[in-house]
């Protein structure tokens, strides 16, 4: 990806969801929009929404996309950088605004909820922010002539945002804000990834090995924690398997190159 692969116009796209969020909030449609979506999404099973929420969990999406460490290290690096920036942005914004979530304002039983009630730090939706950051990072770090097929990532990210309404954790405004800020984070991640030297993208490099260590941490996180909801446990075990298998191939590459040098 060239260092100017993100057009100036693209940086203005996130203003669309942010503007819609502002219109809903100041138009006093916060509760109405949330309740409408929350009731509509009950038509589909809880497991679907739980698994979509998992795709907005930082550790979850890191593990599922871990094979990219070997298949597309620069794109994977962009995702990691975008995800890291999104985590910082989410923490800062949540602490700054510290707005109540639906469970903190609406009466118990007035909406459908999956999991324990969350009361505070609603704005923005961290899962949505992460999902759009990763989608944007992967999309903009890919060659322009191959980006069309990656548009589906934004559809998946949108469904992740919808899942946060479905499980009763976020207002629609939180989701829209997460989408907008997340896209900016992802674009920054993609831009920063262009400065990683090609030599640092090889399996034997310090940067790639550092990411591999992150894979080990990911295994520990998935094994010792419940990622958002207990319904996600099957995905956590699958994630562990994906990381372990990828690390086996990663180690084989290290061993293979060591043997070649010995010759």
C-alpha positions as CSV (number, residue, x, y, z in Angstrom):
1,X,0.0,0.0,0.0
2,X,1.4,3.4,-0.9
3,X,1.6,6.0,1.8
4,X,-1.1,8.0,0.1
5,X,-3.5,5.1,-0.4
6,X,-6.2,6.7,1.8
7,X,-7.9,9.5,-0.1
8,X,-8.7,12.8,1.6
9,X,-12.4,12.2,1.0
10,X,-12.2,8.9,3.0
11,X,-11.3,10.8,6.2
12,X,-14.7,12.6,6.0
13,X,-16.8,9.4,5.8
14,X,-16.9,8.8,9.6
15,X,-18.6,12.1,10.0
16,X,-21.8,10.5,8.6
17,X,-22.5,8.1,11.5
18,X,-21.3,10.7,14.0
19,X,-23.8,13.2,12.6
20,X,-26.6,10.7,12.7
21,X,-25.7,9.9,16.3
22,X,-25.9,13.6,17.2
23,X,-29.3,13.9,15.4
24,X,-30.8,11.0,17.4
25,X,-29.4,12.2,20.7
26,X,-30.5,15.8,20.4
27,X,-33.7,14.8,18.7
28,X,-34.6,12.9,21.8
29,X,-34.9,9.6,19.9
30,X,-32.4,7.8,22.1
31,X,-34.8,5.5,23.9
32,X,-37.2,5.0,21.0
33,X,-34.4,4.0,18.6
34,X,-32.9,1.6,21.1
35,X,-36.2,-0.1,22.0
36,X,-37.2,-0.5,18.4
37,X,-33.9,-2.3,17.5
38,X,-33.8,-4.2,20.7
39,X,-37.3,-5.7,20.1
40,X,-36.7,-6.3,16.4
41,X,-33.5,-8.3,17.0
42,X,-35.2,-10.7,19.3
43,X,-36.5,-12.5,16.2
44,X,-33.0,-14.0,15.9
45,X,-31.3,-16.4,18.4
46,X,-29.2,-15.1,21.3
47,X,-26.2,-17.1,20.2
48,X,-26.0,-15.2,16.9
49,X,-25.9,-11.8,18.7
50,X,-23.4,-13.2,21.3
51,X,-21.1,-14.4,18.6
52,X,-21.3,-11.2,16.7
53,X,-20.4,-9.3,19.9
54,X,-17.4,-11.6,20.2
55,X,-16.1,-10.2,16.8
56,X,-15.9,-6.8,18.5
57,X,-13.8,-8.1,21.4
58,X,-10.2,-7.2,20.9
59,X,-8.8,-10.6,22.0
60,X,-11.5,-12.3,20.0
61,X,-10.8,-10.7,16.7
62,X,-7.0,-10.9,17.3
63,X,-7.2,-14.7,17.7
64,X,-9.6,-15.2,14.7
65,X,-7.4,-13.2,12.4
66,X,-4.1,-14.6,13.8
67,X,-3.3,-16.7,10.7
68,X,-2.6,-13.4,8.9
69,X,0.7,-13.2,10.7
70,X,1.9,-15.6,8.1
71,X,-0.5,-14.9,5.2
72,X,-0.5,-11.1,5.2
73,X,1.7,-9.7,7.9
74,X,1.4,-6.0,6.9
75,X,-2.3,-6.2,6.8
76,X,-2.3,-8.0,10.2
77,X,0.0,-5.3,11.5
78,X,-2.4,-2.6,10.4
79,X,-5.2,-4.4,12.2
80,X,-3.1,-4.6,15.4
81,X,-2.2,-0.9,15.2
82,X,-5.8,0.1,14.4
83,X,-7.0,-2.1,17.3
84,X,-4.5,-0.6,19.7
85,X,-5.5,3.0,18.8
86,X,-9.2,2.1,19.1
87,X,-8.6,0.7,22.6
88,X,-7.0,3.9,23.7
89,X,-9.7,6.0,22.0
90,X,-12.4,3.9,23.6
91,X,-11.0,4.2,27.1
92,X,-10.5,8.0,26.9
93,X,-13.9,8.7,25.4
94,X,-15.8,6.4,27.8
95,X,-14.1,7.9,30.9
96,X,-14.6,11.5,29.6
97,X,-18.4,11.2,28.8
98,X,-19.2,8.4,31.3
99,X,-22.9,8.3,30.1
100,X,-25.4,5.7,31.5
101,X,-26.3,2.6,29.4
102,X,-29.8,1.5,28.8
103,X,-29.8,-0.7,32.0
104,X,-28.9,2.4,33.9
105,X,-31.9,4.5,32.8
106,X,-34.7,2.2,31.6
107,X,-36.8,0.1,33.9
108,X,-35.9,-3.6,34.4
109,X,-37.9,-5.7,32.0
110,X,-38.6,-2.9,29.6
111,X,-36.1,-4.2,27.1
112,X,-34.4,-7.5,26.3
113,X,-31.0,-8.1,27.7
114,X,-28.4,-10.9,27.3
115,X,-25.9,-11.3,30.2
116,X,-25.3,-9.2,33.2
117,X,-26.6,-5.6,33.3
118,X,-24.1,-2.9,32.4
119,X,-24.8,0.5,33.8
120,X,-22.1,3.0,33.0
121,X,-19.6,4.2,30.3
122,X,-21.9,3.8,27.4
123,X,-20.4,6.2,24.9
124,X,-19.1,5.1,22.5
125,X,-19.6,1.4,22.0
126,X,-16.1,-0.2,22.5
127,X,-17.0,-3.3,20.6
128,X,-18.3,-1.4,17.6
129,X,-15.3,0.9,17.7
130,X,-13.0,-2.1,17.6
131,X,-14.9,-3.8,14.8
132,X,-14.9,-0.8,12.6
133,X,-11.2,-0.1,13.4
134,X,-10.2,-3.6,12.3
135,X,-12.4,-3.5,9.2
136,X,-11.0,-0.1,8.2
137,X,-7.4,-1.1,8.9
138,X,-7.6,-4.3,6.9
139,X,-9.5,-2.5,4.1
140,X,-7.2,0.4,3.6
141,X,-4.0,-1.6,4.1
142,X,-5.0,-3.8,1.1
143,X,-4.2,-2.9,-2.5
144,X,-6.8,-0.6,-4.1
145,X,-7.7,-3.2,-6.8
146,X,-8.5,-5.8,-4.1
147,X,-10.5,-3.7,-1.7
148,X,-14.0,-4.5,-3.2
149,X,-14.0,-8.0,-1.7
150,X,-13.2,-6.5,1.7
151,X,-16.3,-4.3,1.8
152,X,-18.0,-7.2,3.6
153,X,-15.9,-6.4,6.6
154,X,-17.9,-3.2,7.1
155,X,-21.1,-5.2,6.9
156,X,-19.8,-7.6,9.6
157,X,-18.7,-4.5,11.7
158,X,-22.2,-3.1,11.4
159,X,-23.7,-6.4,12.6
160,X,-21.4,-6.2,15.6
161,X,-22.7,-2.8,16.3
162,X,-26.3,-4.1,16.0
163,X,-25.5,-6.9,18.4
164,X,-24.7,-4.3,21.1
165,X,-28.3,-3.1,20.8
166,X,-29.6,-6.7,20.7
167,X,-27.9,-7.7,23.9
168,X,-29.1,-4.5,25.6
169,X,-25.7,-3.1,26.3
170,X,-25.7,0.1,24.1
171,X,-27.8,2.8,22.7
172,X,-27.9,3.3,18.9
173,X,-26.0,6.6,19.4
174,X,-23.1,4.7,21.1
175,X,-23.0,2.3,18.2
176,X,-22.9,5.1,15.5
177,X,-20.2,7.0,17.4
178,X,-18.2,3.8,17.7
179,X,-18.5,3.2,14.0
180,X,-17.3,6.8,13.2
181,X,-14.4,6.9,15.6
182,X,-13.5,3.3,14.8
183,X,-13.0,4.1,11.1
184,X,-10.6,6.9,11.9
185,X,-8.7,4.6,14.2
186,X,-8.5,1.9,11.5
187,X,-7.3,4.4,8.9
188,X,-4.6,5.6,11.2
189,X,-3.5,2.0,11.8
190,X,-3.4,1.4,8.1
191,X,-1.4,4.6,7.6
192,X,1.1,3.7,10.3
193,X,1.5,0.1,8.9
194,X,3.0,1.6,5.7
195,X,6.0,2.7,7.7
196,X,6.9,-0.8,8.9
197,X,10.0,-1.9,7.0
198,X,9.6,-5.0,4.8
199,X,12.3,-6.7,6.8
200,X,10.2,-6.5,9.9
201,X,7.3,-8.4,8.3
202,X,9.3,-11.6,7.9
203,X,8.6,-14.4,10.4
204,X,12.2,-14.1,11.8
205,X,11.8,-10.4,12.6
206,X,11.6,-8.9,16.1
207,X,8.2,-7.3,15.3
208,X,6.6,-10.5,14.0
209,X,8.0,-12.5,16.9
210,X,6.5,-9.9,19.3
211,X,3.1,-10.4,17.7
212,X,3.6,-14.2,18.1
213,X,4.1,-13.6,21.8
214,X,0.8,-11.8,21.7
215,X,-0.7,-15.0,20.4
216,X,0.4,-16.8,23.6
217,X,-1.2,-14.1,25.7
218,X,-4.3,-14.4,23.7
219,X,-4.5,-18.2,24.4
220,X,-4.2,-17.4,28.1
221,X,-6.9,-14.7,27.9
222,X,-9.3,-17.0,26.1
223,X,-8.7,-19.9,28.5
224,X,-9.0,-17.9,31.7
225,X,-11.7,-15.4,30.9
226,X,-15.3,-15.3,29.6
227,X,-15.3,-13.0,26.6
228,X,-18.4,-10.9,27.2
229,X,-20.9,-13.8,27.4
230,X,-20.9,-17.5,28.3
231,X,-22.5,-18.2,24.9
232,X,-19.1,-17.3,23.4
233,X,-17.2,-20.2,25.1
234,X,-17.3,-22.4,21.9
235,X,-15.8,-19.5,19.9
236,X,-13.1,-19.0,22.6
237,X,-12.1,-22.6,22.3
238,X,-12.1,-22.4,18.5
239,X,-9.9,-19.2,18.8
240,X,-7.4,-21.1,21.0
241,X,-7.2,-23.8,18.4
242,X,-6.6,-21.3,15.6
243,X,-3.8,-19.5,17.5
244,X,-2.2,-22.8,18.5
245,X,-2.2,-24.2,14.9
246,X,-0.9,-20.9,13.5
247,X,1.9,-20.9,16.1
248,X,2.9,-24.4,15.1
249,X,3.3,-23.3,11.5
250,X,5.1,-20.1,12.7
251,X,7.6,-22.2,14.7
252,X,8.1,-24.5,11.8
253,X,9.1,-21.5,9.6
254,X,11.6,-20.4,12.3
255,X,13.1,-23.9,12.5
256,X,13.2,-24.3,8.7
257,X,15.1,-21.0,8.3
258,X,17.6,-22.0,11.0
259,X,18.3,-25.3,9.3
260,X,18.8,-23.5,5.9
261,X,21.3,-21.1,7.6
262,X,23.2,-24.1,9.1
263,X,23.7,-25.5,5.6
